[in-house]
Amino acid sequence: MVKKLHPAAAALLAEIEAYRARSGTDRTNFGKQALRNGNFIPRLEGGAIPTFKTIDRVRAFIDGQTKATQPRRKASR
């Protein structure tokens, strides 16, 4: 039986999976790096409902990593 995910968990998992596909980060390391919790993704998939604070922390991590890997543009003169 497939467990129906809370909409917030489903949306967050979609964002995480998109980031992981771009970065090549595995599930455990993503959780450890973003939240110091290697079981974060399996818990979300198991039906846990993320708090607003957790969602904000995950998004801040993804945004920070994405900005850090983007090439810097030279200022035009």
N, C-alpha and C positions, 0 to 999 in steps of 0.2 A: 504494500500500500504506500503510495506517495503522499508525503505530508505536505499540506498546503502551507506555503510560507506567508508570513505577515507581509503586507505590501512594502513596508519600510525595509524589511530584510531582503526581499526580492530585488528591490531597486538598488540597495547597497551592494548586494552580491553581483548584480550586473555591472556596476561601476568597477568593482574589484576585479572581476573577470576581464573586463576590457583593459584595465591597467596591467594585469598580469600577462595578458596576451602580448602587449606592447613591450613589456620589460623583461619577460622571461622568468619572472619571480615565481617560485613554487608556493604552494598554499601555506605551508608551515612558516617559511621565512617571511612571507608577507605579514602574517599575524604577529610574528616576533618583532619585525621592524616597525610596524605601524602601531601596535598596541602592547608589545611585550607579552603576547599570548599566542602561542603556536597552534592552539586549538580553536581560534576565533572562527575561521571559515567553517569547519565542521559543525561547530555549535550553531552558527547561523543557519546552515543547511538542515540542522536537526530541529529547527523550530524556535530558536531563541529570538527574542525581539530586541533589536539594538536600541539603546537610549539615544537621545539627541546628542549627548556629549560624545558618545562613541561614534556616531555618524560624523560629527564634526571633526573628531580626531582622525578618522580614516580619510575623510576628504582632504584635510589639511596635509596629511602625509602624501597622498597621491598628488595633490597640487604642488607640493614642495619638491617631490621627486621629478615630476614632469618638467617643472621650471628649471631644475638643476641640470637636466639632460638636454635641454633645448640649446642650440647654438646661439651665441650672442651675435647680434647684428652690429656692424660698425656704423657709427654715426656719420651721416652724410654731411659734407661741408659745402 
